Each structure stands twice: as C-alpha cells, then as structure tokens.
Amino acid sequence: MSLRVIDSGVLEPHWSAALDHALVDAVRLGVSTSTLHIYRRPPTVSLGYFQPSESVDRQAAAERGVAVLRRMSGGGTIFNDEGQLIYTLAVEKGLLPQGRDACLRLACAVVAQAISVLGVTPVLKEPNDVLVRGLKVSGNSQLRSASAVALQGTIILSPAQGMDVLRTDATKVGSLSEILGREVDLQEAMDALVESFAATLNLEASNGRPTEWEGVRAGELLRRRYGDEDFIWGR
C-alpha cells in the first residue's frame, strides 16, 4: 500500500485549512489513497475547532498582518510561521490504533522518531506534545470520522516571532535550531518525517499532488467554511 506525499511549500493559511479538509474527505469517501500533506504557513494563529476566539488578540493580529483560521481538528490555539513544518495525515481508520489517545500517542511517537534523526532526544508529554529539554517543539491533534482519521501537527524548526498575539497560557515553546545550536535543514526534517510515518504505517511513500476533485472540494470548503469570518470568530 502507498502513502501519497504532497509537499505544498508555503500556503495561504485559509486555503491550507480547506485543502487539508478536502484531502481527508477524499480518503473518507474512497476517492484517494492515504495521504501525508506537508507545508508551511506565513504568520498565522490556528484555532482548534472548539477553541474560543478570545484566545487570540484579534486587533493585534490584524495590525501585524497575522492571519487567523479555525482548523478542522481539536486541540489548543497555536501560532504558525514559515519556521514550522505542518503536517496532515489522512488515512483509513483501520491503519491506525483504535481510540483517540492511542492515535495521539502514535502521532507523537512518529514526530519524536523523526526529530531524533536530527540529533535530539525527544520526550512525549501526554496527551499531544513532544518536548526536547523541557521545551515544546511539536503539538499534535486529530479528527475522526466513521471511516477515516486525520492527524495534524507541527514541528518547530526555528524561533517564531509574533506569538504574543495569543492570549493562552501554553507550555514553554522552543525550536530545534535553538536547541541544536545550528540551522535545521528543511528538506532533512521533511524527509525524516515522511520516513517515520511510512515506516510506522508500513506504507510506501511516493510523491503526489492534489487531484482535481480535491481542488474543487477545497474551493467549496474555503467559501463555505475556512474563509468565512463567522466560522472563524463565531465561537
């Protein structure tokens, strides 16, 4: 069985959220095979699906040009920028362990294995974080349906600027480049993440791109949900 790997580079934030959802829908409906989507965003606040909008300073975000979106998966409010790798894994439910906690542990273990290749010793902090030297370098979340599961997460490669637009108390965040004392090669980190997911799921990774169906579906979701102000700020 194969794992389609889509490297989208830097994406417009709201489009990235819509595309992630479309990729999950494609797997859920049997339109596409298991997919690992990897990309980055310009400065963005990502609200967990159930998070209150008060967890971000809306005025400060607007003044600084920081995008705000509400993602499909749960979890907390986080800050993204181009110094982070973001992933979405969309697979059939049978490929992952049963239960929410087990799936989150798997996601964290995969990320931990990937970043250990870079020369660090990660520690898993339940339910959904990966720490190095006491600093959070990855957070993970999930979305479940009757037939498919989506795992989402980040790997912080370099220090973020602008996190003070958040109004949440969070685990102290660090970056791999700060911890290692060197710049982390983007491609090296991506390759390690792909290899870790492929090995864990026993799938053969191959490069791909979104299908026409997924592109159309993403456009619909952008208009109806992820680009809609009421959806983003209405909680």
N, C-alpha and C positions, 0 to 999 in steps of 0.2 A: 504494500500500500504506500501511497505517496503523500508527501506534505508539500503543498504549494506554498512557496515563499515569495511574498510580494514586498519588495523594497521600494517605498514611495518617496524616500528622501524627506524634504521638508514640505509639510502640507498645511494649507489653510485650515485653521483649527476646526471650524464647524463642519467643513467638508470631511475632515478626517473622522469625526464622530459619526457622520452619516454613512461614510464608506464602511467603517467598522461594522455598523449595524447591518448594512446590506450584505457583507461577507458572511455574517452569522446567519442571516435569513437564507442565503444560498445553500449553506451547509444543512440547515434545518429542513429545507424543502427538498434536499437531494439534488439541487441544481449544480452544486460544485463540491469538490473534494475538500478534505481537511486543509485548512489554510492558516499560515502564520504571516501576519501583516506587521511589518516593522517600519517605523517612520519617526520623524521628529516634528516639533511644532515651534513656531515663534512664541514669544512670551504669552502664556495662557493660564488662566485659572480653570481647572477642571473640577466641576462639582459632581460628587457622587449622586446617583439617581435620586436618592432620598434626602440628600443634604439640604438644609435651609439656605436660601440665597443670602441670608445675613452673615454667612461665614466668609463673605468677600466684601471688601470695601469697594462698592460699585463706582463711586466717584473717583477714587484714587486709580482704579483700574482704567477708567475711561481717560483720565488725564495723562496717564503714562502709556496709553496705547496697548494695554494688556487685554487680550480677548478673554471672554468668559463663556464657557459652554457647560452644558449638563450632559454627562456621558450616560451610556445605557446601563453600565454596571454600578454596583453599590460601592461602599467604601466612603472615605472621607473627601475633604476638599484639598486639592493639591495644586502645586504650581509646576508648570512645564516650561521649558525653553529648548533652544537648539542644542544645549549641552546634555540633553537626556535622550536615551533611546526609549521609545514607547512601543509596546507590542500588543497585539490582539491575536489570540489563538482561538480559532473556531473549529470545533471538531464534533463528530458524532458522540453522543453521550456514552456509548459503550467503550470508547477508547480511554476514558478517564475513570478513576476510582469513584465509587458511589459516595454520595454525601458532600455537602458543601465544605466542611472542614478538611476532608481528605483532598479535595481538589485544590484548595488554597495551599495546603502543605506541599502538594506536588508542584504548584507554580513556584513557590518559594524555593523549593529544592532545585528546580531546574535553573532558576536565576543564580542561586548560590553556586551551583556547579559551573555555570558559565563564567561568573566573575572570578572564581578561584583560579581559572586558567590565566587570568591577568596578573596573578601574584598576590592575592589577598586571602585571608581566612575568614569567610563569612559565618555569621550566626543567624539562625532563624528565630524570629520573635513572633510568636503566635498572636493574632491569627494570620497576619498577612504581610509582615515586613521582613526584610533582610538587612542585617546590621554588619558593619565592619568597624571594629574598635569602638563600639558603642554608638556609632553614627548610622542613621538610616540612609541606605544607598538604593533601596528598592522597596516599592509598595505594590501590592497586587490585589485584584478584585475579580469578581466573576458575575456572569449572567447565565441563568439556567432556563431551559425550556424542556418540553417533553422529549425531544429527540436530539437536542444539541446543547453544548456548553461553550461559553466564551470565557476565556481567561484574559485579563488585561493587566498590564503592569508597566513599570518604568525601571530604568537603570540610570542612575545619576552619574554621568561621566565627568562633568566639570561644574564648578560652582555656579549657582543661579543668582541672578540679580533681579530683585523686584518681589521677593516673597513677602515683603511687608504689606502687600495688598490683601493678604489673608488675615482673617480675624479668628483663626482657630489656634488652639494650643496643640502643638504637634511634637512628635519625637524629634530630637535634635537631628538635623539633616546634614549629611556630608557628601562629598563627591569622591569618586575613585581617584581622580587626578590629584586631589589634595592629599589623600591617604597614601598614595604611592609615591608622591613627590615627582611625578612626571605626567606629561600629557598622555592620555589613553587614546590609542588609535581607534577611530570609529569603526573601521572595517574589521579590525581584530575583535572588537566587542560584539559586533553583529554576527560574525562567523561563529564565535563561541556560543552565542545564544541559540542560533539555528542548530548547531551540532548538538547542544544539550537537549533541546526539545525533540529533535529527530531520534536521538538515542533513547530518550526516556519513553517515547511513544512507539518506538520500533517502526518508524516510518522513514522512507527515503525522501530526503529533501530535494526539491527541484525548483528552479526559478520560474515565476509566472507573473501574470498581471491580471487585474480585474477583468471580468467578462463584460460584454455589452449589457447583459441582464443586470449585473451588479451595478454598473454605472447608472443605468436608468433608475434602478431601485434607490440608489444613494441620492440621486437628484430629487426623487419624491420625498425621501426622508428629510432631506435638507429643507425643503419648502414647508413640510408639514410639522416638523419637529425640531431638528437641531439648529435651524436658523431662525426659529420663532422665539421672539422675546418672551412671550407668555410661558412657553415651555421652560426656558432657561431661568427666568426670575420668579415664576409663579408658585414656588414652594417656600 
